[in-house]
Amino acid sequence: MQNVTSHDGRTWRVGRRRLAWQPRMPRWVRKLWWVADGLSDPITGLLALLAVLAMLPGLLWYGLNWLACLLATPLAWLGRVAFGRPVPVVAYPEDTKQTEYWGAADGIAAADELAREAIGEIRDRGLPLSLTAPAVPAASEQDPSEQPVLDRITPRLQRDSKG
């Protein structure tokens, strides 16, 4: 993966996807983490501790998923080479990693060329136009835990400063 800065100042990561798959934290753990993050006074500290304890099975699952991914990655790359499967190329802005542009090329050299092309497009136009744009989730499907922390706490701070 290579970092590149677009003309609008955003930093992007572009390169071949090297992992067999991208392990994701279970959604219910992210939501519970978001709830535990909002508990800050001493009385609700116990509730935050209970929330963290409730998250332990999900965090264990996430860790095992990463371990399985790391063990399967060499086999996936061998299979890609042996069976001529396309090599994935991804690009995403550092500030919103879930916004991932995706493409594929036949072979490692072609994938590196596609990545270089995407880097040039990001520098010139601000977006990797040679890669497929991500699907935009509906507002009702967005997970509040994926919002930046400042966006989540600003309404809370405004509400507290008024009262």
N, C-alpha and C positions, 0 to 999 in steps of 0.2 A: 504494500500500500504506500502511496505517495501523497504528501500534502501539497495542495495547490491553492492559491488565493485568487479569487475572481476579481473582476474590476470593481465590484461593489464592496469588497473588503471581506467577504465571507471565506472561511477556510473550508476546503473540501478534502475528502480522502478518496482517492481513486486507485484501483488496482484489481488484480485477480482475486476472486474469493478463494481462499486457501483451505478453509474448514469444510468438512463434509456437509454440515448444516450449521445454522446460526442458533445456538441455544437461547431460549427466551425465558425470562422469569415468569412463573405462572401469574396470570392476571389477578387472581384473588390475593396473591402475596403482595403485588404492587399496590392494590387498593388498600389492603390492611396496613402496608407501610405508610401510605399517604395519610391514613387515619392516625396512626401512631405518631407521625411527624407533627401533626397538629396539636397533640396533647402536650402542653408545656407547664402547667401549674403543678405543684407538688401533690395535690390530691389525685389528679388524673395520672400521675406518674406510675402508679400501680396498674392502671388500665393499659398504659403504654407497655409496661413490662409483660402483662398478660398477652397483649397483642403480639409482642415479639416472640413469646413462647408459642403462641398459636401458629406463627409463621415458620417455626423450625422444620416441620415436615416438608413444606414447600421449598424452603432453602436447601434442605437435604436433597430433594428431588432435582433442584436446579444444579447443584454440585455434581450429582451423579450423571445428569444429562451432559454437562461439560466434559466429564471424564469419558463418557461413551463417545462423545464427538471427537475428542482428541485421539482416542484409540481407533476410531473408524476412519479418520482423515487419510492416513497413509494408504489404506485399502481403497478408499474412494479415488485417490489420485492414480493408483495402479490400475484400477478398473477403467478410469477415464482414458488412460493411455492405451490400454489393451483393447478396448472396445471402440475407440475413436469418438467418445462422447465429447460434446462441446465444453469448453472451459469458461466458467462464469466470470464476468467482469462487473464490478459494482462501483458506484460513485455516490457519496452522500455528504451533505454539509455537516460539519462538526457540531453545530448547534442543534440540529434536528436529525439524529441518526436513524429515526424510523422512516424518514423520507429518502428511500434508497432507489436510485436509478440502476437498472439492470440490463445487461446484454450478455451475449455468448459468442464465442469464436471457436473455430476448429483448430485446435492446437495451442500450445503455450506461446509460440512466437506471434500468432495472429491475435491472441488475447492481449499480449503486451502492446501490439500495434493499436488495437482498439482502445486500450487504456491511454496510450499517448495521444490518440485522436481526441478522446474525451477531455484530457487535460488541456489541450489546445482550445477546445470549444469553451471550457469553463473560463479560461483566461480571456478569451476574446468576447464571448457572448454572455457569460455568467451561468450557463446551464450546459450539461452534457447532452447535446441534441442527438448524438448518434446512439444513445442508450434509451431504453424504454422508460418513460416516466412512471412514477409510482401511482397507484390508485389513491384517490383522495377519499378518506373516510368521511362519512356523514358526521355532522356535529353531534348527533346523538350517540355515535359509536366511539367518540374520542374518550380516552381514559384520562381522568383528571390527574392521575399520578404521572402521566407523560408530559404534563405542562411544566415549564420552568418554575422553579420554586418562587421566584419573585412574582410571577403572574398569579400564583396561587395565594400568596400571603398579602398582596397589595390590597384587595378588598377587605380583608380582615383588619389590616392596619388602619385603613381609612375608617372603618366602622368603629374601631376602638378609640381613635383620636377624636371622633365626634361625641362619643358618650362619655 
